[in-house]
Amino acid sequence: MPTNFQGTKEEQSTLNTFIKLMRATESLNQRLCKHLAEAGLTISQFGVLEALLHLGSQNQKEIGQKLLKSGGNITMVIDNLEKGGLVSRKKDPNDRRALIVSLTVQGKSFIEDFFPKHVKRISEEFSVLDENEKEELSKICKKLGMKKEVGSL
């Protein structure tokens, strides 16, 4: 679905690229989020569990920064994971204001079992790309993601 915007050639090209990127992202996310939902997880909950599995216990602020989530949002996500028995929180001995989030035994067992299945799903989704295309897409996404914010219009 191309843009109907009647701007310059460059603007039209940029908008068409943006539309394709967003549609591809949404389509991919819908399919992957369905897999997460079948396991009873949101994408944010999965992100927290994955971060704790691979990076170890962390404070809530660090987790929020890694997942690009606000403090309030990450608190709610962790609240729900804690209610499900997958994570626990305790006071940070080095900073009384901070809480350290850790996987519980149940949470560690769950994410260790689920993560390889999710990686398999992601691999299936990306199987339409060859290795060179994946590398190029990776570079392009990193370049877009690392762009410095410009002042407001």
C-alpha positions in Angstrom: 0.0 0.0 0.0 2.0 3.0 -1.2 1.6 6.5 0.0 -0.9 8.9 -1.6 1.1 11.9 -0.4 1.9 14.2 -3.3 5.3 15.4 -2.1 8.7 15.3 -3.7 10.1 12.0 -5.2 12.3 11.7 -2.1 9.4 12.2 0.3 7.3 9.6 -1.5 10.2 7.2 -1.5 10.9 7.7 2.2 7.2 7.3 3.1 6.8 4.2 1.0 9.9 2.7 2.7 8.6 3.7 6.1 5.1 2.1 5.3 6.8 -1.1 4.2 9.0 -1.2 7.3 6.0 -0.6 9.6 3.8 -3.2 7.9 6.5 -5.8 8.0 7.2 -5.1 11.6 3.5 -5.3 12.6 2.9 -8.4 10.6 5.9 -10.1 12.1 5.0 -8.9 15.6 1.4 -10.2 15.3 2.7 -13.7 14.4 5.3 -13.7 17.1 3.0 -12.2 19.8 0.5 -15.0 19.0 3.2 -17.5 20.0 3.9 -15.5 23.2 0.2 -15.2 24.0 -0.2 -19.0 23.7 2.4 -19.3 26.5 0.5 -16.6 28.5 3.1 -13.9 27.9 3.1 -10.3 26.6 6.1 -9.2 24.5 7.2 -7.0 27.5 7.0 -10.0 29.9 9.0 -12.1 27.5 11.6 -9.3 27.2 12.0 -9.2 31.0 12.4 -13.0 31.3 14.8 -13.1 28.4 16.9 -10.3 29.8 17.0 -12.0 33.3 17.9 -15.3 31.7 20.8 -14.0 29.6 22.0 -11.1 31.7 21.2 -12.2 35.3 19.4 -10.3 38.0 19.0 -6.6 37.5 17.3 -3.6 39.0 14.0 -2.5 37.5 15.4 0.7 36.0 18.1 -1.2 34.1 15.5 -3.6 32.7 13.2 -0.8 31.7 16.1 1.0 29.9 17.1 -2.2 28.0 13.5 -2.8 26.9 12.8 0.9 26.1 9.9 0.9 28.6 8.9 3.6 31.1 9.3 3.1 34.8 5.5 2.7 35.4 5.2 0.3 32.5 8.1 -1.9 33.6 6.7 -2.0 37.2 3.4 -3.3 36.0 5.0 -5.9 33.8 7.2 -7.1 36.7 4.2 -7.0 39.1 2.4 -9.5 36.7 5.4 -11.7 36.4 5.8 -11.7 40.2 2.1 -12.7 40.6 2.7 -15.6 38.2 5.6 -16.8 40.3 8.2 -16.2 37.5 10.2 -13.4 39.1 11.0 -12.1 42.6 12.1 -8.6 43.8 14.3 -7.7 46.7 15.9 -4.5 47.9 19.2 -3.6 46.3 21.8 -3.7 49.0 23.8 -1.0 47.3 20.8 1.4 46.7 17.9 1.4 49.1 15.6 3.0 46.5 16.1 0.2 43.9 14.7 -3.2 43.6 16.6 -6.2 42.2 14.5 -8.5 40.0 15.5 -12.1 39.7 14.1 -15.2 38.1 12.5 -17.7 40.5 13.2 -21.4 40.1 9.9 -21.7 38.3 10.7 -18.7 36.1 14.1 -19.9 35.1 12.7 -23.3 34.2 9.9 -21.8 32.2 12.1 -19.4 30.2 14.9 -22.0 29.6 12.3 -24.3 28.1 10.4 -21.6 26.2 13.2 -19.5 24.7 14.5 -22.1 22.3 11.0 -22.6 21.0 10.7 -18.9 20.4 14.0 -18.7 18.7 12.8 -21.4 16.4 9.7 -19.4 15.5 11.8 -16.3 14.8 14.1 -18.4 12.6 11.1 -19.7 10.7 9.9 -16.1 10.1 13.3 -15.0 8.9 13.8 -18.0 6.7 12.6 -16.0 3.7 15.9 -14.0 3.9 19.4 -15.4 3.1 22.4 -14.7 5.3 23.4 -11.6 3.3 19.9 -10.1 3.4 19.8 -10.7 7.2 23.1 -9.0 7.6 22.1 -6.0 5.5 18.7 -5.7 7.2 20.5 -5.8 10.6 22.9 -3.0 9.5 20.0 -0.9 8.2 17.9 -1.4 11.3 20.9 -0.5 13.6 21.6 2.6 11.5 17.9 3.8 11.8 17.8 2.9 15.5 21.0 4.8 16.4 20.1 8.0 14.6 20.2 10.9 16.9 16.9 12.7 17.7 16.3 15.9 15.8 14.7 18.9 17.4 10.9 19.3 17.2 9.3 20.6 14.0 
